[in-house]
Amino acid sequence: MKKKVFIIDTSAILSGKPITIHDAALVTPPGVSNELNPGGRDFHIFEFLKEAGLTVQAPSKEAIRSVQITAQETGDDRRLSNADIEIVALALDINKKHDHEAIILSDDYSIQNVASTLGLQFQGFLQKEITKKFKWVSRCPGCGKQFNEIKRICPICGTTTKNYLSQKEHL
């Protein structure tokens, strides 16, 4: 039987809801602590979780790069913070251990979308999980050109692009 490892993101801490997970390890990447204001309520919750067994673990550079590439492919790269990327990368690293099973605990739909694309498990914390994978594209409101990859500025006319949902695929 594989040991379950829950990777928590910042939204789980910010929710203020108690995180009670039995028979599993709790892990988070360093980027999550960087998103919390030292001395604030949320930082105190984070410190309490660490005292209760939450460990902070950095993902490998290889896993981070893999997540960044996948996020570019799905169009979620604009929506993910560095901490979000670390969360998904940490799940990749943990799953490399044959006796461990990573589960991302997050309400962030972009994290869930990238995790789903990479074949990783996730659970919502306060909200229901996504049921479809999304692919985003950029479209220029100036010249109308659509780009399969996410672009911030249209290379044709220089207008700031907008992201649009290109396709949905059931999980």
C-alpha positions as CSV (number, residue, x, y, z in Angstrom):
1,M,0.0,0.0,0.0
2,K,1.4,3.4,-1.0
3,K,1.9,6.1,1.5
4,K,-0.4,9.1,0.8
5,V,1.2,12.5,0.7
6,F,-1.1,15.6,0.5
7,I,0.5,18.7,-0.9
8,I,-1.3,21.7,0.3
9,D,-1.4,25.1,-1.5
10,T,-1.8,28.6,-0.1
11,S,-5.6,28.6,-0.6
12,A,-6.0,25.7,1.9
13,I,-4.1,27.8,4.5
14,L,-6.0,31.0,3.7
15,S,-9.3,29.3,4.0
16,G,-8.9,29.2,7.8
17,K,-10.6,25.7,7.7
18,P,-8.8,23.1,9.8
19,I,-6.8,20.7,7.8
20,T,-7.3,17.3,9.3
21,I,-5.8,14.5,7.3
22,H,-5.2,11.1,9.0
23,D,-2.8,8.4,7.9
24,A,-1.1,10.7,5.4
25,A,1.8,13.1,5.3
26,L,1.3,16.9,4.7
27,V,3.9,18.6,2.5
28,T,4.1,22.1,0.9
29,P,6.8,23.8,-1.2
30,P,8.8,26.9,0.1
31,G,6.9,29.2,-2.3
32,V,3.7,28.8,-0.2
33,S,5.3,30.4,2.9
34,N,6.5,33.2,0.6
35,E,2.8,34.0,-0.2
36,L,2.0,34.5,3.5
37,N,2.5,37.7,5.5
38,P,4.9,37.1,8.4
39,G,3.1,37.7,11.7
40,G,-0.4,37.5,10.2
41,R,-3.1,35.1,11.1
42,D,-2.4,32.9,8.0
43,F,1.3,32.8,8.8
44,H,0.5,31.6,12.3
45,I,-1.8,28.9,10.9
46,F,1.1,27.9,8.7
47,E,3.5,27.8,11.6
48,F,1.0,25.7,13.6
49,L,0.7,23.2,10.7
50,K,4.5,22.9,10.6
51,E,4.5,22.1,14.3
52,A,1.8,19.5,13.7
53,G,3.9,17.8,11.0
54,L,3.6,19.8,7.8
55,T,7.0,19.6,6.1
56,V,8.4,22.1,3.6
57,Q,10.1,20.5,0.6
58,A,11.5,22.0,-2.5
59,P,10.8,20.3,-5.9
60,S,13.5,19.5,-8.3
61,K,14.4,21.9,-11.1
62,E,13.5,19.1,-13.6
63,A,10.0,18.8,-12.2
64,I,9.6,22.6,-12.2
65,R,10.6,22.8,-15.9
66,S,8.2,20.0,-16.8
67,V,5.3,21.8,-15.1
68,Q,6.2,25.1,-16.8
69,I,6.2,23.4,-20.2
70,T,2.8,21.7,-19.5
71,A,1.4,25.0,-18.3
72,Q,2.5,26.7,-21.5
73,E,0.8,24.0,-23.5
74,T,-2.5,24.3,-21.6
75,G,-2.3,28.1,-21.4
76,D,-2.3,28.1,-17.7
77,D,1.2,29.7,-17.4
78,R,-0.3,33.2,-17.0
79,R,-2.5,32.0,-14.2
80,L,0.0,30.1,-12.0
81,S,2.3,31.7,-9.4
82,N,5.7,30.3,-8.7
83,A,4.2,28.6,-5.6
84,D,1.5,27.0,-7.8
85,I,4.2,25.6,-10.1
86,E,6.2,24.3,-7.1
87,I,3.1,22.5,-5.8
88,V,2.5,20.6,-9.0
89,A,6.3,19.9,-9.4
90,L,6.4,18.6,-5.9
91,A,3.7,16.1,-6.8
92,L,5.7,14.9,-9.8
93,D,8.7,14.4,-7.5
94,I,6.8,12.5,-4.8
95,N,5.2,10.2,-7.4
96,K,8.6,9.1,-8.6
97,K,9.0,7.3,-5.3
98,H,7.2,4.0,-5.9
99,D,5.9,3.7,-2.4
100,H,4.3,7.2,-2.3
101,E,1.2,8.7,-3.8
102,A,0.9,12.5,-4.1
103,I,-2.5,14.2,-3.9
104,I,-2.6,18.0,-4.4
105,L,-5.1,19.7,-2.1
106,S,-6.1,22.9,-3.9
107,D,-9.2,24.8,-5.1
108,D,-7.1,26.5,-7.8
109,Y,-8.5,25.4,-11.1
110,S,-5.3,26.1,-13.0
111,I,-3.3,23.9,-10.6
112,Q,-5.9,21.2,-11.1
113,N,-5.9,21.6,-14.9
114,V,-2.1,21.3,-15.2
115,A,-2.1,18.4,-12.6
116,S,-4.8,16.6,-14.6
117,T,-2.8,17.0,-17.8
118,L,0.2,15.5,-16.1
119,G,-1.8,12.6,-14.7
120,L,-1.6,13.8,-11.1
121,Q,-4.3,13.4,-8.4
122,F,-5.9,16.4,-6.8
123,Q,-8.8,17.2,-4.5
124,G,-10.7,20.4,-3.9
125,F,-10.6,21.8,-0.4
126,L,-13.6,24.1,-0.2
127,Q,-14.8,23.8,-3.8
128,K,-15.6,20.9,-6.1
129,E,-12.7,19.8,-8.4
130,I,-12.7,20.4,-12.2
131,T,-14.4,17.8,-14.3
132,K,-12.9,18.9,-17.6
133,K,-9.4,19.7,-18.8
134,F,-9.1,23.1,-20.4
135,K,-6.9,24.5,-23.2
136,W,-6.5,28.3,-23.4
137,V,-5.4,30.3,-26.5
138,S,-4.6,34.0,-27.0
139,R,-6.6,36.2,-29.4
140,C,-5.7,39.7,-30.4
141,P,-8.7,42.1,-30.1
142,G,-6.9,44.4,-32.5
143,C,-6.2,42.3,-35.6
144,G,-8.2,39.2,-34.7
145,K,-5.3,36.8,-34.9
146,Q,-5.5,33.7,-32.7
147,F,-2.4,32.1,-31.2
148,N,-2.3,28.5,-30.0
149,E,0.3,29.5,-27.4
150,I,-0.3,32.2,-24.8
151,K,1.1,35.5,-25.9
152,R,0.8,38.7,-23.9
153,I,1.4,41.1,-26.8
154,C,0.3,40.4,-30.4
155,P,3.5,40.2,-32.5
156,I,1.5,41.4,-35.6
157,C,0.0,44.7,-34.3
158,G,1.3,45.1,-30.7
159,T,-2.1,45.0,-29.0
160,T,-2.4,43.3,-25.6
161,T,-4.0,39.9,-26.2
162,K,-6.9,38.2,-24.3
163,N,-7.1,34.6,-23.3
164,Y,-10.0,32.4,-24.5
165,L,-11.0,28.9,-23.8
166,S,-10.2,26.9,-26.9
167,Q,-11.4,23.4,-25.9
168,K,-12.7,21.3,-23.0
169,E,-12.1,17.6,-22.6
170,H,-13.8,15.4,-20.0
171,L,-11.5,13.9,-17.4
